[in-house]
Amino acid sequence: MVITFVSNYINHHQIPFCEAMKELIGDSFHFVQTMPMEEERIKMGWAVDPKDYSYVELFYEDKEKCSSLIMDSDVVILGWTEGFISELEEKRLSSGKLTFRLSERIYREGQWKAISPKGLIRKYHEHYKYRKMPVYLLCAGAYVASDFELIHCYPDKKLKWGYFPDRKIEISPKRSFEGRKIKISWTGRLIKLKHPEFAVEIARLLKEKGYDFELTFVGDGNQREALEKKTKEYGLGEQVSFKGNLDPADAFKAMAEADIQLFTSNYLEGWGAVVNEAMQCGNAVVASYEAGAVPFLIQDGVNGLSYKNGDYSEFAKKVLYLFERKDKILQFGSNAKKTIEEVWNAKNAAKELLRFSNEFLEGRKPSFSPEGPVSKAEIIKPAGIKRCLQEDNHLE
């Protein structure tokens, strides 16, 4: 079986899955990169040399070979291609060969945008016309299925998916809190949709209540100056520090040293790989249920905590609960690590996708996995218009 994954560029979010596929089927796995990485992503530490990976083919260097892989492979996964190979995509999707489309939300800024006639015509040509073909949707986020259900695409063919980062570093077991500060981490771009101000506000509250803690911000963005100003205003200089941008490996090391990870993004966050990584580190994650990864990965009160509707007061209650019940920090962190190690990881995703594909190619109706990647994606209603009006409702 030949499987080809097509996307804009190879990066640290995709590599673990690709390596797992390579391990399972060897040289029968290929990754077609359609474009060089943007300068902005390179500055964020995402840069990798595609020539370091034997399975990567560059469409812009060998169009003939890459086109052949896209058309002739037994299975193709179509990711983000920026319309770069739209004609080839159309041929593949119409071919009757097994194809997966990997997608985040298409109506992240509000499902009312589905009424646009121009948008609906485009969605017809990109998705709806293939609804009876062997084309399945890999939903990279819990609200993706709802968006596509709205326009009647991929009936009973929507599968849970996501990103599967995997850092190969030794993670020390979490130790007792006796005689030490509780370490809190907030990781990501310091921009409005991620609500980093929630972390500063909770730090203020924790200090007022006399808790011993330290909060570290890893990342940079246009909200940093305001956050640093607020930190100074609240007298949090000893508790809060800003590390700026770190390369992915160093950012993960900083995360691994934390006890609690705060993930405060709103509904504009398509996935949120920080959640996977923090769970892998054994952090107790307090996360916004609106972000795409959270309903898939976190069971509230079992392997982390989640809060709904971007509600700061509920967020604060969840964080305070961890300080009042410190044993839960270790319990949730341990369960979170288990979730990633046993279910939501690249190896399991590759194994399940391969199983599903084999069943199809053998002429059987492929079955959903019981949980995790390739399980059935339920229809979960995303933020409505009232909620969107409460936010600066545009992507950054």
C-alpha positions as CSV (number, residue, x, y, z in Angstrom):
1,M,0.0,0.0,0.0
2,V,1.4,3.4,-1.0
3,I,0.3,6.4,1.1
4,T,1.1,10.0,0.2
5,F,0.5,12.9,2.5
6,V,0.2,16.3,0.7
7,S,0.5,19.5,2.5
8,N,2.1,23.0,2.4
9,Y,5.3,22.0,4.2
10,I,6.8,19.5,6.6
11,N,7.0,20.9,10.2
12,H,7.4,19.7,13.8
13,H,3.6,19.2,14.1
14,Q,3.5,16.8,11.1
15,I,6.9,15.0,11.5
16,P,5.9,12.5,14.3
17,F,2.9,11.2,12.3
18,C,5.1,10.9,9.2
19,E,7.8,9.1,11.1
20,A,5.2,6.7,12.4
21,M,3.9,6.0,8.9
22,K,7.4,5.5,7.7
23,E,8.0,3.0,10.4
24,L,4.9,1.1,9.5
25,I,5.1,0.9,5.7
26,G,8.7,2.0,4.9
27,D,9.4,3.5,1.5
28,S,5.7,3.2,0.6
29,F,5.1,6.4,2.6
30,H,5.6,9.8,1.0
31,F,5.1,13.4,2.0
32,V,4.6,16.0,-0.8
33,Q,5.6,19.5,0.2
34,T,3.8,22.0,-2.1
35,M,5.6,25.3,-1.1
36,P,8.6,26.6,0.9
37,M,7.8,27.6,4.5
38,E,6.9,31.3,5.1
39,E,9.4,33.6,6.8
40,E,7.1,34.2,9.7
41,R,7.0,30.5,10.6
42,I,10.8,30.3,10.3
43,K,11.2,33.1,12.7
44,M,8.9,31.3,15.2
45,G,11.4,28.3,15.1
46,W,9.4,26.1,12.8
47,A,12.1,25.7,10.2
48,V,13.2,22.2,9.2
49,D,15.2,21.1,6.2
50,P,12.8,18.8,4.2
51,K,15.8,17.1,2.6
52,D,16.6,15.7,6.1
53,Y,13.6,13.4,5.6
54,S,13.9,10.7,2.9
55,Y,10.1,10.5,2.4
56,V,9.7,14.2,1.6
57,E,9.3,15.2,-2.1
58,L,9.1,18.8,-3.2
59,F,6.4,19.6,-5.6
60,Y,8.1,22.8,-6.8
61,E,11.2,20.9,-7.7
62,D,9.8,17.7,-9.2
63,K,6.3,18.3,-10.4
64,E,6.1,15.2,-12.5
65,K,7.1,12.8,-9.7
66,C,4.8,14.5,-7.1
67,S,1.9,14.6,-9.5
68,S,2.3,10.9,-10.1
69,L,2.3,10.2,-6.4
70,I,-0.9,12.2,-5.9
71,M,-2.7,10.4,-8.7
72,D,-1.4,6.9,-8.3
73,S,-1.0,6.2,-4.6
74,D,-3.5,3.8,-3.0
75,V,-4.3,6.4,-0.3
76,V,-3.8,10.1,-0.3
77,I,-4.1,12.6,2.6
78,L,-4.8,16.1,1.3
79,G,-3.8,18.7,3.9
80,W,-3.1,22.4,3.4
81,T,-2.1,23.2,-0.1
82,E,-3.1,26.9,-0.4
83,G,-4.8,26.1,-3.8
84,F,-1.3,25.3,-5.1
85,I,-2.4,22.0,-6.7
86,S,-6.1,22.5,-7.0
87,E,-6.4,20.9,-10.4
88,L,-4.6,17.8,-9.2
89,E,-6.7,17.7,-6.1
90,E,-9.9,17.7,-8.2
91,K,-8.6,14.8,-10.3
92,R,-7.6,12.8,-7.3
93,L,-10.9,13.4,-5.5
94,S,-12.8,12.4,-8.6
95,S,-10.8,9.3,-9.2
96,G,-12.7,6.9,-6.9
97,K,-9.5,6.1,-5.0
98,L,-9.4,6.4,-1.2
99,T,-8.6,10.0,-0.2
100,F,-8.7,11.8,3.1
101,R,-9.1,15.5,3.4
102,L,-7.5,17.0,6.5
103,S,-9.2,20.2,7.7
104,E,-9.5,22.6,10.5
105,R,-12.7,24.7,10.8
106,I,-14.0,26.5,7.7
107,Y,-16.3,28.8,9.7
108,R,-14.1,29.7,12.6
109,E,-15.4,33.3,12.7
110,G,-19.0,32.2,12.8
111,Q,-21.3,29.6,11.1
112,W,-23.6,32.3,9.8
113,K,-20.9,32.9,7.1
114,A,-22.2,29.7,5.5
115,I,-25.0,31.7,3.9
116,S,-22.6,33.5,1.5
117,P,-23.6,32.4,-2.1
118,K,-20.0,32.8,-3.3
119,G,-18.7,30.7,-0.4
120,L,-21.3,28.0,-0.9
121,I,-20.4,27.7,-4.6
122,R,-16.7,27.3,-3.6
123,K,-17.6,24.7,-1.0
124,Y,-19.6,22.8,-3.5
125,H,-16.6,22.5,-5.8
126,E,-14.1,21.8,-2.9
127,H,-16.2,19.4,-0.9
128,Y,-19.9,18.7,-1.6
129,K,-19.5,17.3,-5.1
130,Y,-17.4,14.5,-3.7
131,R,-19.9,13.5,-1.0
132,K,-20.6,10.1,-2.7
133,M,-17.0,9.4,-3.5
134,P,-14.6,7.5,-1.1
135,V,-13.4,10.8,0.4
136,Y,-13.3,11.0,4.2
137,L,-12.8,14.1,6.4
138,L,-10.1,14.1,9.1
139,C,-11.3,16.7,11.6
140,A,-8.4,18.6,13.1
141,G,-10.6,20.0,15.9
142,A,-13.7,19.2,17.7
143,Y,-15.9,21.7,15.9
144,V,-14.8,20.9,12.4
145,A,-17.6,18.2,11.9
146,S,-20.3,20.8,12.8
147,D,-19.0,23.2,10.1
148,F,-19.1,20.5,7.4
149,E,-22.4,19.0,8.6
150,L,-23.9,22.5,8.1
151,I,-23.2,22.2,4.3
152,H,-24.1,18.5,4.1
153,C,-20.6,17.3,3.3
154,Y,-18.9,14.0,4.2
155,P,-22.0,12.2,5.4
156,D,-21.0,9.6,8.0
157,K,-17.4,10.1,6.9
158,K,-16.1,12.5,9.5
159,L,-13.2,11.2,11.6
160,K,-11.5,12.6,14.7
161,W,-8.0,13.7,13.9
162,G,-5.6,16.5,15.1
163,Y,-1.9,17.2,15.5
164,F,0.4,14.7,17.2
165,P,3.5,16.5,18.4
166,D,6.0,14.2,20.2
167,R,9.1,15.6,21.9
168,K,11.8,13.1,22.5
169,I,13.2,14.3,25.8
170,E,13.3,12.7,29.2
171,I,10.6,14.1,31.4
172,S,11.2,13.9,35.2
173,P,8.3,12.6,37.3
174,K,6.4,15.4,39.1
175,R,7.5,15.7,42.7
176,S,5.7,16.7,45.9
177,F,4.8,20.4,46.4
178,E,6.2,20.3,49.9
179,G,8.5,23.3,50.4
180,R,8.4,24.5,46.9
181,K,6.4,26.9,44.6
182,I,3.8,25.6,42.2
183,K,5.0,26.2,38.7
184,I,2.5,27.5,36.1
185,S,3.2,27.9,32.4
186,W,1.4,29.7,29.6
187,T,2.8,28.9,26.2
188,G,1.9,30.4,22.8
189,R,1.7,33.6,20.8
190,L,0.8,36.6,23.0
191,I,-2.2,37.7,20.9
192,K,-5.8,38.6,21.6
193,L,-7.5,35.4,20.6
194,K,-5.3,33.4,23.1
195,H,-6.3,35.6,26.0
196,P,-3.0,35.7,27.8
197,E,-4.4,38.4,30.1
198,F,-6.3,35.6,31.9
199,A,-3.0,34.3,33.2
200,V,-1.9,37.7,34.6
201,E,-5.3,38.1,36.2
202,I,-5.2,34.7,37.9
203,A,-1.6,35.4,39.1
204,R,-2.9,38.5,40.8
205,L,-5.7,36.5,42.5
206,L,-3.3,33.8,43.6
207,K,-1.0,36.4,45.1
208,E,-3.9,38.0,46.9
209,K,-4.8,34.6,48.4
210,G,-1.3,34.1,49.6
211,Y,-0.3,31.1,47.4
212,D,3.3,30.4,46.6
213,F,3.7,30.1,42.8
214,E,5.6,31.3,39.7
215,L,4.1,31.9,36.3
216,T,6.2,31.7,33.1
217,F,5.1,33.0,29.8
218,V,6.8,31.3,26.8
219,G,6.2,33.1,23.5
220,D,5.9,36.6,22.1
221,G,3.3,38.8,20.3
222,N,1.6,42.1,20.1
223,Q,0.1,41.8,23.6
224,R,3.4,41.4,25.4
225,E,4.0,45.1,26.2
226,A,0.5,45.4,27.8
227,L,0.9,42.2,29.8
228,E,4.3,43.3,31.1
229,K,2.8,46.7,32.1
230,K,-0.1,45.0,33.9
231,T,2.3,42.6,35.7
232,K,4.2,45.6,37.0
233,E,1.0,47.4,38.0
234,Y,-0.1,44.4,40.0
235,G,3.3,44.0,41.7
236,L,3.9,40.6,40.2
237,G,7.6,41.0,39.4
238,E,8.7,38.2,41.6
239,Q,5.9,35.8,40.5
240,V,5.7,36.4,36.7
241,S,8.4,36.2,34.0
242,F,8.4,36.4,30.2
243,K,10.8,34.2,28.3
244,G,9.9,35.3,24.8
245,N,10.1,33.0,21.8
246,L,12.0,29.8,22.3
247,D,12.7,27.1,19.7
248,P,10.2,24.3,19.9
249,A,12.6,22.0,21.9
250,D,13.4,24.6,24.5
251,A,9.8,25.6,24.8
252,F,8.9,22.0,25.5
253,K,11.6,21.7,28.1
254,A,10.2,24.8,29.9
255,M,6.8,23.2,29.7
256,A,8.1,20.0,31.2
257,E,9.3,21.8,34.3
258,A,5.8,23.2,35.0
259,D,3.0,21.7,37.1
260,I,0.1,23.5,35.6
261,Q,-0.5,24.6,32.0
262,L,-2.9,27.4,31.3
263,F,-4.5,27.3,27.8
264,T,-6.9,30.2,27.4
265,S,-7.6,30.5,23.7
266,N,-11.0,31.3,22.4
267,Y,-13.0,29.6,19.6
268,L,-10.6,31.0,16.9
269,E,-8.0,28.5,18.0
270,G,-8.3,25.7,15.4
271,W,-6.5,23.0,17.4
272,G,-3.9,24.1,20.0
273,A,-0.9,21.7,20.0
274,V,0.2,23.2,23.3
275,V,-2.5,21.1,24.9
276,N,-1.0,17.8,23.5
277,E,2.5,18.8,24.6
278,A,1.5,19.9,28.1
279,M,-0.4,16.7,28.6
280,Q,2.6,14.7,27.4
281,C,4.7,16.5,30.0
282,G,2.2,15.5,32.7
283,N,1.0,19.0,33.3
284,A,-2.5,19.6,34.9
285,V,-4.0,21.6,32.0
286,V,-6.7,24.2,32.6
287,A,-8.1,24.8,29.1
288,S,-10.8,26.7,27.2
289,Y,-13.4,24.2,25.9
290,E,-13.7,26.5,22.8
291,A,-10.3,25.5,21.4
292,G,-10.4,22.7,18.9
293,A,-8.2,20.2,20.7
294,V,-9.8,20.4,24.1
295,P,-13.1,18.4,23.7
296,F,-11.1,15.7,22.0
297,L,-8.2,15.5,24.5
298,I,-9.5,16.6,27.9
299,Q,-12.1,15.0,30.1
300,D,-13.0,17.6,32.7
301,G,-12.1,16.4,36.1
302,V,-10.3,13.3,34.9
303,N,-7.2,14.3,33.0
304,G,-7.5,18.0,33.2
305,L,-10.0,20.8,33.6
306,S,-11.9,22.8,31.0
307,Y,-14.1,25.9,31.2
308,K,-16.7,27.0,28.7
309,N,-17.7,30.2,26.8
310,G,-14.4,32.0,27.5
311,D,-15.7,32.6,31.0
312,Y,-12.9,34.1,33.2
313,S,-14.8,33.5,36.5
314,E,-15.1,29.7,35.6
315,F,-11.5,29.6,34.6
316,A,-10.4,31.2,37.9
317,K,-12.5,28.7,39.9
318,K,-10.8,25.8,38.1
319,V,-7.3,27.2,38.8
320,L,-8.1,27.9,42.4
321,Y,-9.4,24.3,42.7
322,L,-6.0,23.0,41.8
323,F,-4.4,25.1,44.5
324,E,-6.9,24.0,47.1
325,R,-6.5,20.3,46.1
326,K,-2.9,20.0,45.1
327,D,-3.2,16.3,44.9
328,K,-5.3,16.8,41.8
329,I,-2.4,18.5,40.0
330,L,-0.5,15.2,40.1
331,Q,-3.5,13.1,39.4
332,F,-4.7,15.0,36.4
333,G,-1.1,15.3,35.1
334,S,-0.6,11.6,35.4
335,N,-3.9,10.8,33.6
336,A,-3.1,13.4,30.9
337,K,0.2,11.8,30.2
338,K,-1.5,8.4,29.9
339,T,-4.0,9.8,27.4
340,I,-1.3,11.0,25.1
341,E,0.9,7.9,25.6
342,E,-1.9,5.4,25.0
343,V,-4.4,7.1,22.6
344,W,-3.7,10.5,21.2
345,N,-0.2,10.0,19.7
346,A,1.3,9.8,16.3
347,K,1.9,6.0,16.4
348,N,-1.7,5.2,17.2
349,A,-3.0,7.7,14.6
350,A,-0.8,6.1,11.9
351,K,-1.8,2.6,13.0
352,E,-5.6,3.4,13.0
353,L,-5.4,5.2,9.6
354,L,-3.6,2.3,8.1
355,R,-6.1,-0.2,9.5
356,F,-9.0,1.9,8.2
357,S,-7.4,2.1,4.8
358,N,-6.7,-1.6,4.6
359,E,-10.3,-2.4,5.4
360,F,-11.4,-0.1,2.5
361,L,-8.9,-1.5,0.1
362,E,-10.0,-5.1,0.9
363,G,-13.5,-4.2,-0.1
364,R,-15.0,-3.9,3.4
365,K,-16.8,-1.0,4.9
366,P,-14.1,0.6,7.1
367,S,-14.9,0.8,10.8
368,F,-14.4,3.8,13.1
369,S,-11.9,3.4,15.9
370,P,-13.5,3.0,19.4
371,E,-11.7,6.2,20.7
372,G,-9.1,8.8,19.7
373,P,-7.8,9.3,16.1
374,V,-10.1,7.8,13.4
375,S,-13.0,7.5,15.8
376,K,-16.3,9.0,14.7
377,A,-16.3,12.8,15.0
378,E,-19.5,13.9,16.8
379,I,-21.3,17.1,15.9
380,I,-20.4,19.6,18.6
381,K,-22.0,23.0,18.3
382,P,-19.4,25.8,18.2
383,A,-19.6,29.4,19.5
384,G,-22.8,31.2,18.3
385,I,-23.2,34.7,17.1
386,K,-23.8,36.1,20.7
387,R,-20.5,34.7,21.8
388,C,-18.7,35.9,18.7
389,L,-19.9,39.4,19.4
390,Q,-18.1,39.3,22.7
391,E,-14.7,38.9,21.0
392,D,-12.4,40.6,18.6
393,N,-13.7,38.2,16.0
394,H,-11.0,37.8,13.5
395,L,-8.0,35.6,13.0
396,E,-4.4,36.9,13.6
